[in-house]
Amino acid sequence: MTANQAVLTGDLIASTQASPEAVDRAMAVLAAAADEIAGWRLTENTKVGDTHFTRFRGDGWQIIVSLARFGLKAALLMYARLAADPGLPLTRVAVGISTIDRISGPDLSDAYGAAFAVSGRALGEMERGERLRADGHGVTPRDAALIALLNDRISDWSAEQAEAIAHVIAPDAPTQAAIAGRLGISPQALSYRLTGARWPTLKRVLAAWEEPEEEMP
């Protein structure tokens, strides 16, 4: 049986109001975030792998996350990296969980499978003001409620809070002391930013999302 994967489909918010340079920089930030996700490790020998970041239609983009349960975490990182730079447009992200039939090249221009259809449809159905949505295999009404909570929490992140979240969200993130040193701030300042960004709540939501499905007897 083919394992489910996550396809993330996104587009930039109000991209027509941004300069072409800002749109290009936003896409570069997203591409770098996709590379970051590719290096996430679950164990020493298990990592997400190539995300095949692909830009579509000027302000659209898409990646895959082979470890599907990290799809929501990946979506939050993509959002946080742009929110950390107030000079760039934000992005909407739809997570589709299902199978992928083919990826034949370095990008996703001719890839296909149910996960792509689910993700694209979810993006098209997003309402005004929505930043995140998920659909597909195993996505329940409870999950939809959790994502509604995430939408509410991330909408008022400051740039500093988004930057802090982007540094702690990886499954193999370094210690907060190390992150604070990297950012050139005190551990207390980092903790304050994370608390303001509702990280304790977001971490619980992500843990619930990533909980393995129970095997049927």
Order of alpha helices (4+ residues) and beta strands (2+ residues): beta-alpha-beta-beta-beta-beta-alpha-beta-alpha-beta-alpha-alpha-alpha-alpha-alpha
